[in-house]
Amino acid sequence: MSFEQFDSPKLKRFQRKVTLLSAAGTFLDGFDLTVIAVAMPLILSQWGFGPGVQAMITSSAVIGSLIGALWLGNLTDKFGRKAMYVVDLLAFVVFAALTAFAQAPWQLILFRFLLGIGIGADYPISATLVSEFSPTKERGKYSTSLGAMWFVGAVFAYIVGILLLPLGDNAWRYMLLVGAVFALIVFFFRVTLPESPRWLASRGREKEAEEIMLKITGEKVVIPPSTKPKQKLAVVFSKTFFRRTFFVCGFWFCYAVAYYGISMYTPSILKPFTNGSQLLVYLGSGTVSVLGLLGSIIGLNLVERIGRRPLIITSFTGLSIALIILALNPAPSLQFLVILFSLAVLFANMGGGILNFVYPTELFPTEIRASASGLATGISRIGSIMGILVFPNLVASWGNSKALWFFAVISLLGLIISAILAPETKGKNLEELNADIPVNANNNENTVGV
């Protein structure tokens, strides 16, 4: 089902609306996953727990997102894009608010875990919906904008931290509550979006799909009954899809290990070099996040120009070089750390950090698109958890410099996987990319395949 044959201001406004509301979700993902790192120094000073509890609080939302991606991604293919698209925002509202009122570390861990389920679900749901509503020539740009907004959310978390820091001991509670307020606003707008016509057609509900196409394009569209065989998630491990599955899971896993291992502990890494200034910690960490955002914007503007494959290879190459230089310096200065961490996340986010919203939705057919994207997200969450839990233990055993070698090796592995397996999907519609699935066509009217 392609939107190329339609060119109306009404359709373009609708496509921008879908992208904006989906990007609002990834903005909240970035904010909620980053704000805990911003708030952690204040929580530590108030509650005084050890590194084990700190790791559990930091990783609980990521662990929850693993479950959310696998579970709700699969339900999205079963029950529709819209239902899950709205439900996961409710999790944001409720559990982000509850984290702000936690009275003990175990409560914070529990509520962050439940919040994480909503966060994990939003990755495959939003990415799938945007890919299914986007025109081929702009699909990469629309999809990568989701990744870019994740980093806008991360930067915003540091801005919120700086602005609320003067509120004193309970400033961290207000930081966490901000996410709930934004989620509530997004929720009311998401309710107004229709179901994906591609999903409806894949379920044999062609008339409903035609009605939605008429509503959003202003033109009558005839959608023939789907002749595609029904697919189950297990097909991603078949000979047909295994190469694609290994690629999307592999590169996203490697990116997640490196990025989360660095970003979740940037404030903690920089703190010993700031003479006890919490503001300087936030400014240094915020600078790293801003450069990460810049990287995603660069990638967003290059994805339809140079293509996906050159972009992801360049991304992992730059990330690997930056991490190796960091690992080679056993006695860095604050300026050195900020500059090299900034370059690392800039390169990471110009490819791996935004193409994780593109490749998983392009390389699998409609029937399993959200499930496959959810699987890739779930595997990436394992990488995120590994980065978050492994890094502090490596630092304790080896020191910062030697610990960074672990992430350099993982980044090099991502480079190898991308160089060997990354396909070029630029300029192809979703049906062309999955041509092994039969598609009917009818040239008598405006007719679109599923």
Secondary structure, DSSP 8 states (H G I E B T S, - for coil): --STT---HHHHHHHHHHHHHHHHHHHHHHHHHHHHHHHHHHHHHHH---HHHHHHHHHHHHHHHHHHHHHHHHHHHHH-HHHHHHHHHHHHHHHHHHHHT--SHHHHHHHHHHHHHHHHHHHHHHHHHHHHHS-HHHHHHHHHHHHHHHHHHHHHHHHHHHHHGGG-TTHHHHHHHHHHHHHHHHHHHHTT----HHHHHHTT-HHHHHHHHHHHHSS--B----------GGGGGSTTTHHHHHHHHHHHHHHHHHHHHHHTTHHHHHGGGTTT-HHHHHHHHHHHHHHHHHHHHHHHHHTTTT-HHHHHHHHHHHHHHHHHHHHH-SS--HHHHHHHHHHHHHHHHHTHHHHTTTHHHHSS-GGGHHHHHHHHHHHHHHHHHHHHHHHHHHHHHH-HHHHHHHHHHHHHHHHHHHHHH----TT--HHHHTTTS------SSSB---
